[in-house]
Each structure stands twice: as structure tokens, then as C-alpha cells.
Amino acid sequence: MKLEDIYQFFENPPPTYLCQELAICYILDVLLQGESYGTELIQQLEAEYPTYRLSDTVLYSAIKFLEDHQAINGYWKKLEGRGRPRRMYQISPEWEVQAQRLAKLWRDYISLRTK
């Protein structure tokens, strides 16, 4: 390692991968705005927060957690311009208040790190 490597790290830091807790809060934040599907959740994160990433493994374990807790519902939908149907997710009406609380945790977390 060279001294320049340290400066390079801070000028161009590697992406931060979301853990399951953050992923759950992020997913709920997105779904409060409308239905979405897995690949779109990953792409939206990278577009809105370029220094953050969400792995497929963490994404789908977070989705399974949310489905197991009946926080979200999944259903198949054919999207225009897409080949195969996508598994769409939306927040369960009973979970609206809890989803708002958890989504706020994501927004608070991200606002502290993007200042």
C-alpha cells in the first residue's frame, strides 16, 4: 500500500452493502411510494444512493422476512416491455403504520451519511 492509496480510498470509497436490517427499512420506504419488484429495488438504490449496494441474497432474505411477517404481499404481474412476469411487492394495509416507522429509520440513517 502507498500513501496515495489512502487518499484514493476516501476520494473514491468502495460501495457500502446494506445489511438485512437496513434492507428491510429501505424496501418498506420504496414500497410506501408504490409497488416494485426485486431488480427494480436494487437498481433504484444504486441510482438514488450511488455509494450503496444491495446484494440479491440480502434483498431476498429481507423480502422473505417481510412476507413471513405479512408486512408485504407478493403477486405476479406482466410488465410492458419486459419478457417474463415479475414478482411485484406491495405493503399490506395492516402494516402501513409500522412500515412508516421503519422507513423513517432508513431515511434518518441515510440522511446522516449523505451530509
N, CA, C and O atoms as a printed pandas DataFrame, in Angstrom:
     atom_number atom_name residue_name chain_id  residue_number  x_coord  y_coord  z_coord
0              1         N          MET        A               1    0.845   -1.175    0.000
1              2        CA          MET        A               1    0.000    0.000    0.000
2              3         C          MET        A               1    0.890    1.237    0.000
3              4         O          MET        A               1    1.960    1.274    0.607
4              5         N          LYS        A               2    0.396    2.245   -0.708
5              6        CA          LYS        A               2    1.101    3.533   -0.771
6              7         C          LYS        A               2    0.231    4.583   -0.088
7              8         O          LYS        A               2   -0.967    4.386    0.117
8              9         N          LEU        A               3    0.851    5.681    0.251
9             10        CA          LEU        A               3    0.140    6.789    0.882
10            11         C          LEU        A               3   -0.990    7.280   -0.027
11            12         O          LEU        A               3   -2.057    7.652    0.460
12            13         N          GLU        A               4   -0.766    7.283   -1.320
13            14        CA          GLU        A               4   -1.791    7.721   -2.271
14            15         C          GLU        A               4   -3.036    6.838   -2.216
15            16         O          GLU        A               4   -4.149    7.292   -2.482
16            17         N          ASP        A               5   -2.827    5.565   -1.863
17            18        CA          ASP        A               5   -3.961    4.645   -1.763
18            19         C          ASP        A               5   -4.953    5.090   -0.696
19            20         O          ASP        A               5   -6.161    4.916   -0.853
20            21         N          ILE        A               6   -4.447    5.659    0.377
21            22        CA          ILE        A               6   -5.324    6.137    1.456
22            23         C          ILE        A               6   -6.175    7.292    0.942
23            24         O          ILE        A               6   -7.385    7.322    1.169
24            25         N          TYR        A               7   -5.552    8.237    0.253
25            26        CA          TYR        A               7   -6.311    9.368   -0.304
26            27         C          TYR        A               7   -7.319    8.886   -1.341
27            28         O          TYR        A               7   -8.447    9.376   -1.398
28            29         N          GLN        A               8   -6.906    7.929   -2.155
29            30        CA          GLN        A               8   -7.793    7.377   -3.184
30            31         C          GLN        A               8   -9.013    6.715   -2.562
31            32         O          GLN        A               8  -10.122    6.832   -3.083
32            33         N          PHE        A               9   -8.807    6.017   -1.443
33            34        CA          PHE        A               9   -9.913    5.352   -0.758
34            35         C          PHE        A               9  -10.984    6.364   -0.346
35            36         O          PHE        A               9  -12.177    6.117   -0.528
36            37         N          PHE        A              10  -10.558    7.505    0.211
37            38        CA          PHE        A              10  -11.528    8.493    0.681
38            39         C          PHE        A              10  -12.111    9.334   -0.447
39            40         O          PHE        A              10  -13.229    9.834   -0.329
40            41         N          GLU        A              11  -11.383    9.493   -1.514
41            42        CA          GLU        A              11  -11.912   10.221   -2.668
42            43         C          GLU        A              11  -12.899    9.372   -3.448
43            44         O          GLU        A              11  -13.855    9.893   -4.023
44            45         N          ASN        A              12  -12.673    8.086   -3.469
45            46        CA          ASN        A              12  -13.495    7.160   -4.246
46            47         C          ASN        A              12  -13.766    5.909   -3.410
47            48         O          ASN        A              12  -13.274    4.830   -3.739
48            49         N          PRO        A              13  -14.549    6.044   -2.325
49            50        CA          PRO        A              13  -14.730    4.886   -1.433
50            51         C          PRO        A              13  -15.485    3.747   -2.110
51            52         O          PRO        A              13  -16.295    3.975   -3.008
52            53         N          PRO        A              14  -15.215    2.526   -1.673
53            54        CA          PRO        A              14  -15.958    1.382   -2.220
54            55         C          PRO        A              14  -17.418    1.464   -1.772
55            56         O          PRO        A              14  -17.718    2.103   -0.764
56            57         N          PRO        A              15  -18.314    0.834   -2.501
57            58        CA          PRO        A              15  -19.733    0.879   -2.112
58            59         C          PRO        A              15  -19.953    0.186   -0.773
59            60         O          PRO        A              15  -19.221   -0.731   -0.400
60            61         N          THR        A              16  -20.960    0.636   -0.071
61            62        CA          THR        A              16  -21.379    0.045    1.189
62            63         C          THR        A              16  -22.579   -0.854    0.908
63            64         O          THR        A              16  -23.573   -0.419    0.326
64            65         N          TYR        A              17  -22.472   -2.109    1.329
65            66        CA          TYR        A              17  -23.575   -3.055    1.125
66            67         C          TYR        A              17  -24.523   -3.006    2.320
67            68         O          TYR        A              17  -24.091   -3.007    3.472
68            69         N          LEU        A              18  -25.817   -2.964    2.027
69            70        CA          LEU        A              18  -26.819   -2.926    3.082
70            71         C          LEU        A              18  -26.892   -4.276    3.793
71            72         O          LEU        A              18  -26.833   -5.329    3.159
72            73         N          CYS        A              19  -27.021   -4.229    5.108
73            74        CA          CYS        A              19  -27.307   -5.432    5.888
74            75         C          CYS        A              19  -28.817   -5.667    5.827
75            76         O          CYS        A              19  -29.554   -4.842    5.286
76            77         N          GLN        A              20  -29.270   -6.774    6.370
77            78        CA          GLN        A              20  -30.691   -7.111    6.272
78            79         C          GLN        A              20  -31.570   -6.062    6.971
79            80         O          GLN        A              20  -32.642   -5.728    6.465
80            81         N          GLU        A              21  -31.139   -5.546    8.109
81            82        CA          GLU        A              21  -31.936   -4.557    8.832
82            83         C          GLU        A              21  -32.156   -3.300    7.989
83            84         O          GLU        A              21  -33.274   -2.793    7.898
84            85         N          LEU        A              22  -31.090   -2.808    7.381
85            86        CA          LEU        A              22  -31.215   -1.636    6.517
86            87         C          LEU        A              22  -32.041   -1.951    5.283
87            88         O          LEU        A              22  -32.845   -1.132    4.837
88            89         N          ALA        A              23  -31.841   -3.140    4.733
89            90        CA          ALA        A              23  -32.580   -3.532    3.528
90            91         C          ALA        A              23  -34.081   -3.556    3.793
91            92         O          ALA        A              23  -34.865   -3.104    2.959
92            93         N          ILE        A              24  -34.481   -4.073    4.935
93            94        CA          ILE        A              24  -35.907   -4.119    5.278
94            95         C          ILE        A              24  -36.487   -2.713    5.321
95            96         O          ILE        A              24  -37.551   -2.455    4.758
96            97         N          CYS        A              25  -35.787   -1.812    5.985
97            98        CA          CYS        A              25  -36.273   -0.429    6.099
98            99         C          CYS        A              25  -36.282    0.264    4.740
99           100         O          CYS        A              25  -37.210    1.012    4.434
100          101         N          TYR        A              26  -35.261    0.023    3.924
101          102        CA          TYR        A              26  -35.202    0.604    2.575
102          103         C          TYR        A              26  -36.357    0.088    1.711
103          104         O          TYR        A              26  -37.031    0.870    1.041
104          105         N          ILE        A              27  -36.580   -1.219    1.728
105          106        CA          ILE        A              27  -37.657   -1.821    0.926
106          107         C          ILE        A              27  -39.005   -1.217    1.307
107          108         O          ILE        A              27  -39.801   -0.866    0.437
108          109         N          LEU        A              28  -39.256   -1.098    2.599
109          110        CA          LEU        A              28  -40.522   -0.511    3.042
110          111         C          LEU        A              28  -40.643    0.937    2.604
111          112         O          LEU        A              28  -41.728    1.383    2.229
112          113         N          ASP        A              29  -39.543    1.675    2.646
113          114        CA          ASP        A              29  -39.563    3.069    2.201
114          115         C          ASP        A              29  -39.967    3.155    0.727
115          116         O          ASP        A              29  -40.790    3.992    0.356
116          117         N          VAL        A              30  -39.405    2.312   -0.090
117          118        CA          VAL        A              30  -39.738    2.308   -1.520
118          119         C          VAL        A              30  -41.189    1.867   -1.733
119          120         O          VAL        A              30  -41.922    2.489   -2.501
120          121         N          LEU        A              31  -41.596    0.804   -1.060
121          122        CA          LEU        A              31  -42.943    0.275   -1.271
122          123         C          LEU        A              31  -44.033    1.206   -0.748
123          124         O          LEU        A              31  -45.177    1.121   -1.195
124          125         N          LEU        A              32  -43.707    2.079    0.176
125          126        CA          LEU        A              32  -44.684    3.078    0.617
126          127         C          LEU        A              32  -45.018    4.046   -0.516
127          128         O          LEU        A              32  -46.071    4.682   -0.508
128          129         N          GLN        A              33  -44.117    4.151   -1.486
129          130        CA          GLN        A              33  -44.334    5.024   -2.642
130          131         C          GLN        A              33  -45.050    4.301   -3.778
131          132         O          GLN        A              33  -45.535    4.940   -4.711
132          133         N          GLY        A              34  -45.118    2.979   -3.706
133          134        CA          GLY        A              34  -45.787    2.202   -4.749
134          135         C          GLY        A              34  -45.161    0.829   -4.890
135          136         O          GLY        A              34  -44.089    0.563   -4.347
136          137         N          GLU        A              35  -45.837   -0.038   -5.624
137          138        CA          GLU        A              35  -45.360   -1.408   -5.803
138          139         C          GLU        A              35  -44.028   -1.427   -6.544
139          140         O          GLU        A              35  -43.688   -0.492   -7.269
140          141         N          SER        A              36  -43.282   -2.513   -6.346
141          142        CA          SER        A              36  -41.990   -2.657   -7.002
142          143         C          SER        A              36  -41.629   -4.137   -7.040
143          144         O          SER        A              36  -42.316   -4.967   -6.444
144          145         N          TYR        A              37  -40.544   -4.463   -7.746
145          146        CA          TYR        A              37  -40.048   -5.841   -7.814
146          147         C          TYR        A              37  -38.555   -5.836   -7.495
147          148         O          TYR        A              37  -37.923   -4.779   -7.480
148          149         N          GLY        A              38  -37.999   -7.009   -7.243
149          150        CA          GLY        A              38  -36.634   -7.145   -6.740
150          151         C          GLY        A              38  -35.569   -6.391   -7.501
151          152         O          GLY        A              38  -34.846   -5.582   -6.919
152          153         N          THR        A              39  -35.459   -6.641   -8.792
153          154        CA          THR        A              39  -34.415   -5.986   -9.584
154          155         C          THR        A              39  -34.577   -4.477   -9.560
155          156         O          THR        A              39  -33.590   -3.742   -9.510
156          157         N          GLU        A              40  -35.807   -4.017   -9.594
157          158        CA          GLU        A              40  -36.063   -2.585   -9.566
158          159         C          GLU        A              40  -35.621   -1.971   -8.227
159          160         O          GLU        A              40  -35.114   -0.850   -8.197
160          161         N          LEU        A              41  -35.812   -2.699   -7.131
161          162        CA          LEU        A              41  -35.379   -2.216   -5.819
162          163         C          LEU        A              41  -33.865   -2.017   -5.793
163          164         O          LEU        A              41  -33.374   -1.020   -5.264
164          165         N          ILE        A              42  -33.137   -2.959   -6.361
165          166        CA          ILE        A              42  -31.676   -2.864   -6.408
166          167         C          ILE        A              42  -31.253   -1.692   -7.294
167          168         O          ILE        A              42  -30.398   -0.897   -6.906
168          169         N          GLN        A              43  -31.845   -1.585   -8.472
169          170        CA          GLN        A              43  -31.483   -0.514   -9.406
170          171         C          GLN        A              43  -31.817    0.862   -8.845
171          172         O          GLN        A              43  -31.052    1.810   -9.020
172          173         N          GLN        A              44  -32.953    0.971   -8.175
173          174        CA          GLN        A              44  -33.349    2.255   -7.601
174          175         C          GLN        A              44  -32.389    2.683   -6.496
175          176         O          GLN        A              44  -32.050    3.863   -6.397
176          177         N          LEU        A              45  -31.950    1.746   -5.671
177          178        CA          LEU        A              45  -30.984    2.071   -4.622
178          179         C          LEU        A              45  -29.708    2.628   -5.234
179          180         O          LEU        A              45  -29.206    3.663   -4.795
180          181         N          GLU        A              46  -29.183    1.947   -6.244
181          182        CA          GLU        A              46  -27.929    2.374   -6.876
182          183         C          GLU        A              46  -28.084    3.712   -7.586
183          184         O          GLU        A              46  -27.136    4.496   -7.635
184          185         N          ALA        A              47  -29.263    3.985   -8.135
185          186        CA          ALA        A              47  -29.497    5.258   -8.817
186          187         C          ALA        A              47  -29.620    6.411   -7.822
187          188         O          ALA        A              47  -29.050    7.481   -8.036
188          189         N          GLU        A              48  -30.359    6.195   -6.742
189          190        CA          GLU        A              48  -30.587    7.261   -5.759
190          191         C          GLU        A              48  -29.426    7.432   -4.789
191          192         O          GLU        A              48  -29.138    8.544   -4.346
192          193         N          TYR        A              49  -28.766    6.337   -4.461
193          194        CA          TYR        A              49  -27.670    6.359   -3.487
194          195         C          TYR        A              49  -26.483    5.606   -4.081
195          196         O          TYR        A              49  -26.271    4.438   -3.753
196          197         N          PRO        A              50  -25.712    6.248   -4.941
197          198        CA          PRO        A              50  -24.650    5.558   -5.700
198          199         C          PRO        A              50  -23.579    4.874   -4.855
199          200         O          PRO        A              50  -22.886    3.984   -5.348
200          201         N          THR        A              51  -23.432    5.269   -3.603
201          202        CA          THR        A              51  -22.401    4.636   -2.777
202          203         C          THR        A              51  -22.928    3.420   -2.020
203          204         O          THR        A              51  -22.198    2.816   -1.234
204          205         N          TYR        A              52  -24.190    3.057   -2.252
205          206        CA          TYR        A              52  -24.788    1.910   -1.564
206          207         C          TYR        A              52  -25.155    0.825   -2.562
207          208         O          TYR        A              52  -25.485    1.096   -3.716
208          209         N          ARG        A              53  -25.089   -0.416   -2.082
209          210        CA          ARG        A              53  -25.445   -1.577   -2.890
210          211         C          ARG        A              53  -26.311   -2.510   -2.054
211          212         O          ARG        A              53  -26.282   -2.484   -0.824
212          213         N          LEU        A              54  -27.085   -3.336   -2.759
213          214        CA          LEU        A              54  -27.931   -4.329   -2.128
214          215         C          LEU        A              54  -27.744   -5.634   -2.885
215          216         O          LEU        A              54  -28.082   -5.735   -4.064
216          217         N          SER        A              55  -27.206   -6.623   -2.201
217          218        CA          SER        A              55  -26.982   -7.921   -2.860
218          219         C          SER        A              55  -28.312   -8.660   -3.005
219          220         O          SER        A              55  -29.255   -8.431   -2.246
220          221         N          ASP        A              56  -28.366   -9.544   -3.988
221          222        CA          ASP        A              56  -29.561  -10.376   -4.185
222          223         C          ASP        A              56  -29.881  -11.181   -2.934
223          224         O          ASP        A              56  -31.042  -11.302   -2.543
224          225         N          THR        A              57  -28.847  -11.729   -2.311
225          226        CA          THR        A              57  -29.044  -12.566   -1.128
226          227         C          THR        A              57  -29.722  -11.788   -0.004
227          228         O          THR        A              57  -30.690  -12.264    0.589
228          229         N          VAL        A              58  -29.217  -10.601    0.286
229          230        CA          VAL        A              58  -29.794   -9.784    1.358
230          231         C          VAL        A              58  -31.184   -9.307    0.955
231          232         O          VAL        A              58  -32.100   -9.314    1.777
232          233         N          LEU        A              59  -31.351   -8.896   -0.293
233          234        CA          LEU        A              59  -32.651   -8.437   -0.766
234          235         C          LEU        A              59  -33.720   -9.509   -0.553
235          236         O          LEU        A              59  -34.759   -9.246    0.052
236          237         N          TYR        A              60  -33.460  -10.705   -1.047
237          238        CA          TYR        A              60  -34.490  -11.731   -0.991
238          239         C          TYR        A              60  -34.683  -12.303    0.417
239          240         O          TYR        A              60  -35.767  -12.795    0.732
240          241         N          SER        A              61  -33.660  -12.249    1.264
241          242        CA          SER        A              61  -33.886  -12.657    2.656
242          243         C          SER        A              61  -34.707  -11.586    3.377
243          244         O          SER        A              61  -35.510  -11.919    4.248
244          245         N          ALA        A              62  -34.526  -10.312    3.035
245          246        CA          ALA        A              62  -35.337   -9.235    3.614
246          247         C          ALA        A              62  -36.786   -9.350    3.135
247          248         O          ALA        A              62  -37.719   -9.183    3.920
248          249         N          ILE        A              63  -36.967   -9.635    1.848
249          250        CA          ILE        A              63  -38.323   -9.812    1.309
250          251         C          ILE        A              63  -39.003  -11.005    1.986
251          252         O          ILE        A              63  -40.178  -10.925    2.342
252          253         N          LYS        A              64  -38.275  -12.102    2.165
253          254        CA          LYS        A              64  -38.850  -13.276    2.845
254          255         C          LYS        A              64  -39.248  -12.920    4.271
255          256         O          LYS        A              64  -40.323  -13.310    4.726
256          257         N          PHE        A              65  -38.400  -12.187    4.981
257          258        CA          PHE        A              65  -38.726  -11.744    6.338
258          259         C          PHE        A              65  -40.025  -10.944    6.331
259          260         O          PHE        A              65  -40.912  -11.182    7.151
260          261         N          LEU        A              66  -40.131  -10.001    5.408
261          262        CA          LEU        A              66  -41.326   -9.151    5.333
262          263         C          LEU        A              66  -42.568   -9.961    4.961
263          264         O          LEU        A              66  -43.649   -9.713    5.496
264          265         N          GLU        A              67  -42.426  -10.912    4.062
265          266        CA          GLU        A              67  -43.562  -11.773    3.705
266          267         C          GLU        A              67  -43.962  -12.665    4.882
267          268         O          GLU        A              67  -45.150  -12.838    5.155
268          269         N          ASP        A              68  -42.972  -13.229    5.579
269          270        CA          ASP        A              68  -43.259  -14.091    6.728
270          271         C          ASP        A              68  -43.998  -13.330    7.829
271          272         O          ASP        A              68  -44.807  -13.904    8.559
272          273         N          HIS        A              69  -43.710  -12.029    7.938
273          274        CA          HIS        A              69  -44.376  -11.193    8.946
274          275         C          HIS        A              69  -45.633  -10.517    8.382
275          276         O          HIS        A              69  -46.242   -9.667    9.032
276          277         N          GLN        A              70  -46.001  -10.910    7.171
277          278        CA          GLN        A              70  -47.192  -10.388    6.492
278          279         C          GLN        A              70  -47.180   -8.866    6.366
279          280         O          GLN        A              70  -48.222   -8.212    6.382
280          281         N          ALA        A              71  -45.966   -8.324    6.240
281          282        CA          ALA        A              71  -45.806   -6.884    6.051
282          283         C          ALA        A              71  -46.009   -6.504    4.592
283          284         O          ALA        A              71  -46.460   -5.401    4.283
284          285         N          ILE        A              72  -45.671   -7.430    3.699
285          286        CA          ILE        A              72  -45.834   -7.182    2.272
286          287         C          ILE        A              72  -46.532   -8.370    1.629
287          288         O          ILE        A              72  -46.508   -9.490    2.140
288          289         N          ASN        A              73  -47.154   -8.088    0.493
289          290        CA          ASN        A              73  -47.788   -9.125   -0.321
290          291         C          ASN        A              73  -47.078   -9.158   -1.663
291          292         O          ASN        A              73  -46.708   -8.120   -2.212
292          293         N          GLY        A              74  -46.896  -10.357   -2.178
293          294        CA          GLY        A              74  -46.301  -10.507   -3.489
294          295         C          GLY        A              74  -47.296  -11.115   -4.464
295          296         O          GLY        A              74  -48.129  -11.941   -4.091
296          297         N          TYR        A              75  -47.196  -10.693   -5.722
297          298        CA          TYR        A              75  -48.066  -11.262   -6.756
298          299         C          TYR        A              75  -47.339  -11.116   -8.099
299          300         O          TYR        A              75  -46.459  -10.268   -8.249
300          301         N          TRP        A              76  -47.712  -11.937   -9.054
301          302        CA          TRP        A              76  -47.080  -11.922  -10.370
302          303         C          TRP        A              76  -47.781  -10.928  -11.280
303          304         O          TRP        A              76  -49.008  -10.828  -11.287
304          305         N          LYS        A              77  -46.977  -10.188  -12.055
305          306        CA          LYS        A              77  -47.533   -9.193  -12.962
306          307         C          LYS        A              77  -46.659   -9.114  -14.217
307          308         O          LYS        A              77  -45.432   -9.065  -14.133
308          309         N          LYS        A              78  -47.295   -9.102  -15.345
309          310        CA          LYS        A              78  -46.594   -8.928  -16.623
310          311         C          LYS        A              78  -46.425   -7.437  -16.842
311          312         O          LYS        A              78  -47.408   -6.699  -16.894
312          313         N          LEU        A              79  -45.175   -6.986  -16.973
313          314        CA          LEU        A              79  -44.884   -5.570  -17.197
314          315         C          LEU        A              79  -44.611   -5.333  -18.673
315          316         O          LEU        A              79  -43.937   -6.128  -19.328
316          317         N          GLU        A              80  -45.131   -4.257  -19.178
317          318        CA          GLU        A              80  -44.919   -3.923  -20.577
318          319         C          GLU        A              80  -43.435   -3.719  -20.846
319          320         O          GLU        A              80  -42.743   -3.049  -20.080
320          321         N          GLY        A              81  -42.958   -4.296  -21.928
321          322        CA          GLY        A              81  -41.561   -4.163  -22.301
322          323         C          GLY        A              81  -40.638   -5.136  -21.585
323          324         O          GLY        A              81  -39.427   -5.116  -21.805
324          325         N          ARG        A              82  -41.191   -5.983  -20.735
325          326        CA          ARG        A              82  -40.410   -6.988  -20.011
326          327         C          ARG        A              82  -40.825   -8.354  -20.516
327          328         O          ARG        A              82  -41.997   -8.582  -20.814
328          329         N          GLY        A              83  -39.866   -9.266  -20.613
329          330        CA          GLY        A              83  -40.158  -10.594  -21.130
330          331         C          GLY        A              83  -41.078  -11.404  -20.251
331          332         O          GLY        A              83  -42.204  -11.712  -20.642
332          333         N          ARG        A              84  -40.623  -11.742  -19.102
333          334        CA          ARG        A              84  -41.401  -12.622  -18.225
334          335         C          ARG        A              84  -42.104  -11.807  -17.137
335          336         O          ARG        A              84  -41.710  -10.673  -16.862
336          337         N          PRO        A              85  -43.124  -12.368  -16.527
337          338        CA          PRO        A              85  -43.806  -11.663  -15.418
338          339         C          PRO        A              85  -42.840  -11.440  -14.255
339          340         O          PRO        A              85  -41.907  -12.216  -14.050
340          341         N          ARG        A              86  -43.073  -10.396  -13.520
341          342        CA          ARG        A              86  -42.258  -10.045  -12.350
342          343         C          ARG        A              86  -43.048  -10.296  -11.081
343          344         O          ARG        A              86  -44.273  -10.181  -11.060
344          345         N          ARG        A              87  -42.340  -10.637  -10.036
345          346        CA          ARG        A              87  -42.968  -10.780   -8.717
346          347         C          ARG        A              87  -42.996   -9.382   -8.099
347          348         O          ARG        A              87  -41.967   -8.855   -7.679
348          349         N          MET        A              88  -44.179   -8.800   -8.052
349          350        CA          MET        A              88  -44.370   -7.452   -7.528
350          351         C          MET        A              88  -44.676   -7.534   -6.040
351          352         O          MET        A              88  -45.265   -8.502   -5.561
352          353         N          TYR        A              89  -44.262   -6.500   -5.323
353          354        CA          TYR        A              89  -44.499   -6.442   -3.881
354          355         C          TYR        A              89  -45.185   -5.137   -3.533
355          356         O          TYR        A              89  -44.931   -4.094   -4.137
356          357         N          GLN        A              90  -46.066   -5.221   -2.535
357          358        CA          GLN        A              90  -46.740   -4.029   -2.024
358          359         C          GLN        A              90  -46.942   -4.213   -0.521
359          360         O          GLN        A              90  -46.961   -5.336   -0.018
360          361         N          ILE        A              91  -47.090   -3.108    0.174
361          362        CA          ILE        A              91  -47.261   -3.156    1.626
362          363         C          ILE        A              91  -48.684   -3.599    1.972
363          364         O          ILE        A              91  -49.654   -3.150    1.361
364          365         N          SER        A              92  -48.787   -4.480    2.955
365          366        CA          SER        A              92  -50.097   -4.902    3.461
366          367         C          SER        A              92  -50.739   -3.725    4.191
367          368         O          SER        A              92  -50.061   -3.014    4.933
368          369         N          PRO        A              93  -52.027   -3.516    3.989
369          370        CA          PRO        A              93  -52.696   -2.380    4.641
370          371         C          PRO        A              93  -52.507   -2.356    6.158
371          372         O          PRO        A              93  -52.366   -1.287    6.751
372          373         N          GLU        A              94  -52.503   -3.543    6.792
373          374        CA          GLU        A              94  -52.345   -3.588    8.256
374          375         C          GLU        A              94  -50.956   -3.131    8.709
375          376         O          GLU        A              94  -50.762   -2.795    9.878
376          377         N          TRP        A              95  -50.015   -3.119    7.806
377          378        CA          TRP        A              95  -48.633   -2.784    8.144
378          379         C          TRP        A              95  -48.269   -1.339    7.816
379          380         O          TRP        A              95  -47.116   -0.945    7.991
380          381         N          GLU        A              96  -49.201   -0.564    7.357
381          382        CA          GLU        A              96  -48.919    0.801    6.910
382          383         C          GLU        A              96  -48.198    1.637    7.982
383          384         O          GLU        A              96  -47.186    2.274    7.691
384          385         N          VAL        A              97  -48.709    1.634    9.201
385          386        CA          VAL        A              97  -48.116    2.452   10.277
386          387         C          VAL        A              97  -46.716    1.955   10.633
387          388         O          VAL        A              97  -45.776    2.742   10.746
388          389         N          GLN        A              98  -46.592    0.639   10.807
389          390        CA          GLN        A              98  -45.276    0.068   11.136
390          391         C          GLN        A              98  -44.288    0.316    9.997
391          392         O          GLN        A              98  -43.116    0.598   10.249
392          393         N          ALA        A              99  -44.739    0.215    8.770
393          394        CA          ALA        A              99  -43.875    0.472    7.615
394          395         C          ALA        A              99  -43.381    1.909    7.618
395          396         O          ALA        A              99  -42.219    2.170    7.306
396          397         N          GLN        A             100  -44.255    2.836    7.967
397          398        CA          GLN        A             100  -43.857    4.255    8.041
398          399         C          GLN        A             100  -42.742    4.439    9.077
399          400         O          GLN        A             100  -41.775    5.160    8.830
400          401         N          ARG        A             101  -42.880    3.791   10.226
401          402        CA          ARG        A             101  -41.861    3.912   11.288
402          403         C          ARG        A             101  -40.514    3.350   10.827
403          404         O          ARG        A             101  -39.470    3.972   11.023
404          405         N          LEU        A             102  -40.554    2.175   10.216
405          406        CA          LEU        A             102  -39.312    1.545    9.770
406          407         C          LEU        A             102  -38.691    2.301    8.596
407          408         O          LEU        A             102  -37.468    2.413    8.513
408          409         N          ALA        A             103  -39.509    2.814    7.700
409          410        CA          ALA        A             103  -38.995    3.595    6.572
410          411         C          ALA        A             103  -38.306    4.865    7.075
411          412         O          ALA        A             103  -37.311    5.302    6.498
412          413         N          LYS        A             104  -38.828    5.450    8.138
413          414        CA          LYS        A             104  -38.209    6.646    8.721
414          415         C          LYS        A             104  -36.811    6.318    9.248
415          416         O          LYS        A             104  -35.909    7.151    9.168
416          417         N          LEU        A             105  -36.627    5.117    9.782
417          418        CA          LEU        A             105  -35.290    4.708   10.237
418          419         C          LEU        A             105  -34.307    4.730    9.067
419          420         O          LEU        A             105  -33.172    5.182    9.218
420          421         N          TRP        A             106  -34.738    4.246    7.906
421          422        CA          TRP        A             106  -33.891    4.277    6.710
422          423         C          TRP        A             106  -33.570    5.723    6.317
423          424         O          TRP        A             106  -32.410    6.062    6.081
424          425         N          ARG        A             107  -34.597    6.570    6.248
425          426        CA          ARG        A             107  -34.380    7.964    5.839
426          427         C          ARG        A             107  -33.469    8.696    6.813
427          428         O          ARG        A             107  -32.624    9.486    6.391
428          429         N          ASP        A             108  -33.626    8.448    8.106
429          430        CA          ASP        A             108  -32.749    9.065    9.103
430          431         C          ASP        A             108  -31.322    8.560    8.950
431          432         O          ASP        A             108  -30.372    9.339    9.018
432          433         N          TYR        A             109  -31.176    7.271    8.745
433          434        CA          TYR        A             109  -29.860    6.662    8.570
434          435         C          TYR        A             109  -29.143    7.268    7.363
435          436         O          TYR        A             109  -27.985    7.675    7.456
436          437         N          ILE        A             110  -29.832    7.320    6.255
437          438        CA          ILE        A             110  -29.214    7.789    5.015
438          439         C          ILE        A             110  -28.923    9.292    5.069
439          440         O          ILE        A             110  -27.931    9.752    4.503
440          441         N          SER        A             111  -29.769   10.045    5.737
441          442        CA          SER        A             111  -29.536   11.497    5.807
442          443         C          SER        A             111  -28.311   11.811    6.652
443          444         O          SER        A             111  -27.624   12.796    6.381
444          445         N          LEU        A             112  -28.017   11.008    7.660
445          446        CA          LEU        A             112  -26.819   11.213    8.466
446          447         C          LEU        A             112  -25.543   10.923    7.671
447          448         O          LEU        A             112  -24.495   11.515    7.932
448          449         N          ARG        A             113  -25.637   10.022    6.715
449          450        CA          ARG        A             113  -24.446    9.608    5.965
450          451         C          ARG        A             113  -24.242   10.352    4.658
451          452         O          ARG        A             113  -23.183   10.234    4.041
452          453         N          THR        A             114  -25.228   11.109    4.228
453          454        CA          THR        A             114  -25.099   11.822    2.950
454          455         C          THR        A             114  -24.906   13.329    3.151
455          456         O          THR        A             114  -24.978   14.099    2.193
456          457         N          LYS        A             115  -24.666   13.739    4.368
457          458        CA          LYS        A             115  -24.428   15.165    4.626
458          459         C          LYS        A             115  -23.031   15.569    4.242
459          460         O          LYS        A             115  -22.662   16.733    4.392
